[in-house]
Amino acid sequence: MSLSAQAVEIVAHRGFSSRAPENTVASFNLAWEQGADACELDLYLTADGEIAVLHDADTKRTTKVSKIVKDSTMADLQTLDAGSFKSKAYAGEKIPTLKEALATMPIGKKRFLLEVKCGPEVVPVLAKQLALWKLRAPQLCIIAFDRQVAQECKKAMPWIKVYRLSSEKENKQPVDLTQLIADTKADGLDGLDLGLKWKWSEAMVKEIKDAGLELHVWTVNRAGDARRLAELGVDGITTDDPVMVREAIEKK
């Protein structure tokens, strides 16, 4: 059976992170050039009230220099090299601001999934910055593991879709899907973005869809998994390699 990749939103995880340094302008631009439908990024509030795009609370893994993001200014963070860890070809690539990341997004239907990695303290700043994008609301989505963060984002920005992120376990205990769906609905959110390790089945997808929620899956880096999830009818697949996922889904 040939599936249509158009039926599934293919989301580049931290940009095209299998080829370019994650969460950088270069990574986002490569994802758009290679036909990704969306890009996911991670964000933190800095000491001077700016929003920085990176996955960790500390810069060491991707820059080899240790700075705590919440205790650093954006100017300090942008002195670091966030590209060389991937390859010399990307030497000098900076940690972008949210504004710089969003500026890469093409006009049209492609979108950004913005993962809030810090706490609700970022929400007022995020709401102010995203207000400038109101006319392009369908191109934005906020995702968060923290229930309070997701609630406050939806309250402050009801015009933006918000998805709740969840692993299959929390504190080593299995997450109750039915309760998670109920909480997500009660909070007025728009969807769930769930990890690959959940026990995926037609019944599980149906339960989520029947609740009126959109459904995304992360992080899918094997062709067989991508194809299986597409056949189950998920709305979106987040991957480090959007080209591989598209080819896997369209393979006859």
Secondary structure, 3 states (H helix, E strand, C coil): CCCCHHHCEEEEECCCCCCCCCCCHHHHHHHHHCCCCEEEEEEEECCCCCEEECCCCECHHHHCCCCEHHHCCHHHHCCCCCCCCCCHHHCCCCCCEHHHHHCCCCCCCCEEEEEECCCHHHHHHHHHHHHHHHHHHHHEEEEECCHHHHHHHHHHCCCCEEEEEECCEECCEECCHHHHHHHHHHCCCCEEEEECCCCCCHHHHHHHHHCCCEEEEECCCCHHHHHHHHHHCCCEEEECCHHHHHHHHHCC
